[in-house]
Amino acid sequence: MALIVQKYGGSSVADAGKIKNVARRIIKTKEAGNQVVVVVSAMGDTTDDLIALAYKVTEQPDKRELDALVSTGELVSSSLLAMALHGMGYHAISLSGAQAGIRTDTAYRQARITKVDSIRVVSELEKDNIVIVAGFQGITEEMDVTTLGRGASDLSAVALAAALKALRCERYTDVDGIYTTDPRLLPEARKLREISYDEMLEMVTAGFKAIQPRAVELAELYSVPILVASSFNENPGTLIHKEVSMEIRNKVRGIAHDLDVAKITVVGVPDHPGIAAGIFVPLAEAGISVDTIVQNVSTKNITDLTFTVAQSQLAGAMAVVEPIARAIGAQRCVSDPKAGKVSIIGTGMQNVPGYAARMFDTLSKENINIQLITTSEIRITVIIDEARVKDAVRALHKAFELDKD
């Protein structure tokens, strides 16, 4: 008998009919002889609606109380799913994150899981129950409810799969797998049968909205395979696991893009120790996440420092950086609110030359100007004009023949 953890996203449990559909899928897995633990997100846009309601009550909701509020969305969907299973003649029980043993630190809105005490879940499985767990939430040592960050029901599912030593974690949503690029942007994108943890993590951190990044990190750490598939059809999904097949010949596995990019350049920065820390430490303290960072080669001990942030954080970042720039004697700060990011990703690129050259040549032929370049062992990322992102994705997808199996 295998133990399988399934996770269903908000679109999969958005209404009563969809909840019943999910219940039937769970029963099918149970009838195949498996023990089943299910993690659910809140129904549809419930979380957004609750956050909006909080801001109607006050301009600055207390973080602890906001976590207590938004965690209720998952409690609703888990209870309704358990009721649906009862109505179909199956034993099921819904548990909050706290009841399921998910313990966290006290960083409200972005809590980190410290441990999973799975005793209650195991006990319910031994009673032949299907266990339905409210995702996205946990509890502190002081018994305060926390949430794990947006999209973190994925993290809840992987954490439970790791703690329970499940055969795999199955993530069901309205997309039936991982594609070579966003199929909404490029219809000829091809679904992948499998992808490695490292490649998946690079794709999601580069802008691919397929799965929560922390869930992938945790899955790799505990060797939990993740199947990404659709809850609305029976199409085979994509398996995220340690190593992909040796028969895969295309070294580039996918192209990620991100339109939520703004660029800031601090011009004429004195080049001496401590300057970068003097800029980026205050940004971190202000809760502003910095992505791509590039510093030009110093000329006469003067350099330019460029970095990117989310467009929604541009104003806040400029408010932090501009007074620092004046204080350190930089010439000025300039910003571009309409940048975009495009990345090619693939484990096989690290030991084979020519991928960067082909990428840059392809963009040149499309007359797409590259503003910044960053790399990792398995990723090459360029920052370009937001208006040219779709053109870049299309051209690179064709150049690296990602439409071919």
C-alpha positions in Angstrom: 0.0 0.0 0.0 1.5 3.3 -1.1 1.0 6.7 0.6 0.3 9.5 -1.8 -0.1 13.2 -0.9 -2.2 15.2 -3.3 -2.5 19.0 -3.5 -5.4 20.8 -5.2 -5.2 24.5 -6.0 -7.8 27.2 -5.7 -9.1 26.8 -9.2 -9.7 23.1 -8.6 -11.9 23.7 -5.6 -13.5 27.0 -6.7 -17.1 25.9 -6.3 -19.2 23.0 -5.1 -19.2 21.1 -8.5 -15.4 21.3 -8.7 -15.1 20.1 -5.1 -17.2 17.1 -5.9 -14.9 16.5 -9.0 -11.9 16.6 -6.7 -13.6 14.1 -4.3 -14.1 11.7 -7.1 -10.4 11.9 -8.1 -9.4 11.3 -4.5 -11.7 8.2 -4.3 -10.1 6.8 -7.5 -6.7 7.1 -5.9 -8.0 5.5 -2.7 -9.7 2.7 -4.5 -6.4 1.9 -6.2 -5.2 0.7 -2.8 -3.4 3.8 -1.6 -3.5 5.8 1.6 -4.3 9.4 0.7 -3.5 12.8 2.3 -4.9 15.8 0.5 -3.8 19.4 0.9 -6.1 22.1 -0.4 -5.9 25.8 -1.2 -8.7 28.3 -0.5 -11.6 28.4 -3.0 -10.9 30.6 -6.0 -10.1 34.1 -5.0 -11.0 33.7 -1.4 -7.6 34.7 -0.1 -7.5 37.9 -2.1 -11.0 38.8 -1.0 -10.1 38.3 2.7 -7.0 40.5 2.3 -9.1 43.2 0.6 -11.6 43.0 3.4 -8.9 43.5 6.0 -7.7 46.7 4.2 -11.2 48.0 4.2 -11.2 47.7 8.0 -7.8 49.3 8.5 -5.0 50.7 6.3 -2.4 48.7 8.3 -3.8 45.3 9.3 -1.9 43.6 12.2 0.2 40.7 10.7 -0.8 38.2 13.3 -4.5 39.0 12.9 -4.2 39.0 9.1 -2.7 35.5 9.2 -5.6 34.4 11.5 -8.0 35.8 9.0 -6.6 34.5 5.7 -6.0 31.0 7.1 -9.8 30.5 7.3 -10.0 30.2 3.5 -8.3 26.8 3.5 -10.4 25.7 6.4 -13.5 26.2 4.4 -12.3 24.2 1.4 -10.9 21.4 3.5 -14.1 21.0 5.4 -16.3 21.1 2.3 -14.1 18.5 0.6 -14.4 16.2 3.6 -18.2 16.6 3.5 -18.2 15.7 -0.2 -16.3 12.6 0.5 -18.7 11.7 3.4 -21.6 12.2 1.0 -20.0 9.7 -1.4 -19.6 7.1 1.3 -16.0 7.5 2.3 -14.3 8.2 5.6 -12.5 11.5 5.6 -11.4 14.1 8.2 -10.4 17.7 7.7 -7.4 19.1 9.7 -6.1 22.6 10.1 -2.4 23.1 9.5 -2.0 23.1 13.3 -3.9 19.9 13.8 -1.8 18.3 11.0 1.4 19.2 13.0 2.9 21.9 10.8 5.0 23.9 13.2 6.5 27.3 12.2 8.5 30.2 13.3 6.8 33.6 14.1 7.4 35.4 10.8 3.8 36.1 10.0 2.8 36.2 6.3 6.1 34.4 5.4 6.5 31.8 8.1 9.1 29.0 7.8 8.3 25.4 8.7 10.4 24.3 11.6 9.1 20.7 11.8 6.1 18.5 11.0 4.7 16.4 13.8 2.7 13.9 11.8 1.3 11.8 14.7 -2.3 13.0 14.2 -2.2 12.4 10.4 -0.7 8.9 10.8 -3.3 8.1 13.4 -6.2 9.1 11.1 -4.6 7.1 8.2 -4.5 4.1 10.5 -8.3 4.5 10.9 -8.6 4.3 7.1 -9.5 8.0 6.8 -8.7 10.1 3.9 -7.0 13.1 5.5 -7.7 16.6 4.2 -5.3 19.2 5.4 -5.7 23.0 5.1 -2.7 24.2 3.2 -0.7 27.5 3.5 -0.8 27.5 7.3 0.9 26.3 10.5 1.2 27.2 14.1 3.9 28.6 16.3 5.2 27.2 19.6 2.9 29.9 21.3 -0.1 28.4 19.4 -0.5 31.4 17.1 -1.7 30.7 13.5 0.8 31.6 10.8 0.7 31.6 7.0 3.6 30.4 4.8 3.4 32.9 2.0 1.4 33.1 -1.2 1.2 29.8 -3.1 2.5 27.9 -0.1 -0.1 25.2 -0.1 2.5 23.6 -2.4 5.0 23.8 0.4 2.5 22.3 2.9 2.0 19.3 0.6 5.7 18.7 0.1 6.4 19.1 3.8 3.8 16.5 4.7 5.0 14.1 1.9 8.5 14.4 3.3 7.4 13.8 6.9 5.2 10.9 6.0 7.7 9.4 3.5 5.1 9.4 0.8 5.7 7.7 -2.5 5.1 11.1 -4.2 3.4 14.4 -4.0 0.8 15.1 -6.7 0.0 18.7 -7.5 -3.3 19.3 -9.3 -4.4 22.6 -10.8 -5.8 24.0 -14.0 -2.5 23.4 -16.0 -1.7 19.8 -17.0 2.1 19.9 -16.6 5.3 21.9 -17.0 5.8 23.3 -20.5 8.9 24.5 -22.3 7.6 28.0 -21.9 4.3 29.6 -20.9 1.7 28.1 -23.3 -0.5 31.2 -22.9 2.3 33.2 -24.4 3.4 30.7 -27.0 0.8 28.1 -28.0 3.5 25.8 -29.6 5.1 25.3 -26.2 5.6 21.6 -25.5 4.8 19.7 -22.3 7.7 18.0 -20.6 7.4 14.5 -19.4 10.0 15.1 -16.7 12.3 17.9 -15.3 15.0 17.9 -12.6 14.6 19.8 -9.3 17.4 22.2 -10.3 15.9 23.0 -13.6 12.4 23.5 -12.1 13.8 25.8 -9.4 15.6 27.9 -11.9 12.5 28.2 -14.0 10.2 29.3 -11.2 12.7 31.8 -9.7 13.1 33.2 -13.2 9.4 33.9 -13.6 7.7 30.6 -14.5 4.6 30.5 -12.3 4.2 26.7 -12.1 4.9 25.8 -8.5 6.0 27.6 -5.3 9.9 27.8 -5.3 10.2 26.8 -1.6 8.3 23.6 -2.3 10.8 22.7 -5.0 13.7 23.3 -2.7 12.1 21.2 0.0 11.3 18.4 -2.4 14.9 18.3 -3.6 16.2 18.2 0.0 14.0 15.3 0.9 13.9 13.6 -2.5 10.1 13.9 -2.8 9.0 13.4 -6.5 6.3 15.9 -7.5 3.8 15.1 -10.3 2.3 18.3 -11.8 -1.0 17.6 -13.6 -4.5 18.9 -14.2 -7.5 18.2 -12.0 -9.8 18.8 -15.0 -8.6 16.0 -17.3 -6.6 12.7 -17.3 -3.7 13.9 -19.4 -0.3 12.7 -18.2 1.5 15.4 -16.2 5.2 16.3 -15.6 7.3 14.6 -13.0 9.7 16.8 -11.1 12.5 14.6 -9.7 16.2 14.2 -9.2 17.5 13.2 -12.6 15.9 13.3 -16.0 16.4 10.6 -18.6 19.8 10.2 -20.2 18.1 10.1 -23.6 17.1 13.8 -23.5 19.2 15.4 -26.1 18.1 19.1 -26.0 20.3 20.7 -23.3 17.9 23.7 -23.0 14.8 22.5 -21.2 12.7 25.6 -21.0 12.4 29.4 -21.4 11.1 31.4 -18.5 10.0 35.0 -18.6 8.9 37.7 -16.1 7.1 40.9 -17.0 7.1 42.2 -13.4 10.5 43.8 -13.5 11.8 47.3 -12.8 15.4 48.4 -13.2 17.3 50.8 -11.0 20.8 52.1 -11.7 22.9 54.1 -9.3 25.3 56.0 -11.5 28.7 57.1 -10.5 29.2 55.1 -7.3 32.5 55.4 -5.5 34.1 52.0 -5.7 35.3 51.0 -2.3 34.4 48.4 0.3 31.0 48.6 2.0 29.2 50.6 -0.7 27.1 47.6 -1.9 26.2 46.7 1.6 25.2 50.3 2.3 22.7 50.0 -0.5 21.3 46.5 -0.2 21.1 46.1 3.6 18.6 49.0 3.9 16.6 47.6 0.9 16.4 44.2 2.7 15.3 45.9 5.9 12.6 47.6 4.0 11.3 44.3 2.8 12.3 44.9 -0.8 13.5 41.8 -2.7 16.3 42.5 -5.2 16.8 40.1 -8.1 19.4 40.7 -10.8 22.5 42.7 -9.7 25.2 43.9 -12.0 28.2 46.2 -11.2 30.2 47.7 -14.1 34.0 47.5 -14.1 35.4 50.4 -12.1 37.0 53.4 -13.9 39.0 55.8 -11.8 37.3 54.2 -8.7 33.9 55.1 -10.0 31.3 52.5 -11.1 27.6 52.0 -11.9 25.5 49.6 -9.9 22.3 48.2 -11.5 19.7 45.9 -10.0 16.1 44.9 -10.5 13.0 44.7 -8.3 9.4 43.9 -8.8 7.5 46.8 -10.5 5.2 47.2 -7.4 8.3 47.8 -5.3 10.0 50.4 -7.5 8.7 53.4 -5.7 9.7 52.0 -2.3 13.1 51.0 -3.6 13.8 54.4 -5.0 12.7 56.0 -1.7 15.4 53.9 0.0 18.2 54.2 -2.5 18.0 57.9 -3.5 19.1 59.3 -0.1 21.8 56.7 0.2 23.1 57.6 -3.3 23.3 61.2 -2.2 25.0 60.3 1.0 27.7 58.2 -0.6 28.4 60.8 -3.4 26.9 58.9 -6.3 26.0 61.1 -9.3 22.3 60.1 -9.6 19.7 57.3 -9.5 17.7 56.4 -12.6 14.9 53.9 -13.0 13.1 52.0 -15.7 9.6 50.7 -14.7 9.1 48.7 -17.9 11.8 46.0 -18.0 11.4 42.3 -18.7 13.4 39.2 -18.0 14.0 36.2 -20.2 15.9 33.1 -19.3 17.0 29.9 -21.0 17.4 27.0 -18.6 18.9 23.5 -18.8 21.2 21.3 -16.8 23.1 20.1 -19.9 24.2 23.7 -20.7 26.9 23.8 -18.0 29.5 21.7 -19.8 28.7 22.5 -23.4 29.9 25.8 -25.0 27.9 27.9 -27.4 24.5 28.3 -25.7 25.1 31.9 -24.7 26.4 32.8 -28.1 23.3 31.3 -29.8 21.0 33.1 -27.4 22.7 36.5 -27.9 22.8 36.0 -31.7 19.1 35.1 -31.8 18.2 38.2 -29.9 20.5 40.3 -32.1 18.8 39.1 -35.2 15.4 40.1 -33.7 16.9 43.6 -33.0 16.3 43.1 -29.2 18.7 45.1 -27.1 20.2 43.3 -24.0 20.4 45.6 -21.0 21.8 43.2 -18.4 23.1 39.6 -18.4 23.4 37.2 -15.5 24.1 33.5 -15.4 24.2 30.5 -13.2 25.5 27.0 -14.0 22.2 26.1 -15.7 20.7 29.4 -16.6 21.4 32.4 -18.8 19.2 35.5 -18.1 18.9 38.7 -19.9 17.0 41.9 -19.0 15.4 43.6 -22.0 12.6 46.0 -22.8 9.2 44.6 -21.5 7.6 45.2 -24.9 10.0 42.7 -26.6 9.7 39.8 -24.1 7.2 37.9 -26.2 9.3 38.3 -29.3 12.3 37.1 -27.4 10.6 34.0 -26.0 9.2 33.1 -29.5 12.6 33.5 -31.2 14.5 31.6 -28.5 12.0 28.8 -28.4 12.4 28.3 -32.1 16.3 28.7 -32.1 16.7 26.0 -29.5 14.1 23.8 -31.1 12.0 23.4 -28.0 8.9 22.5 -30.0 10.6 19.2 -31.0 10.4 16.2 -28.6 
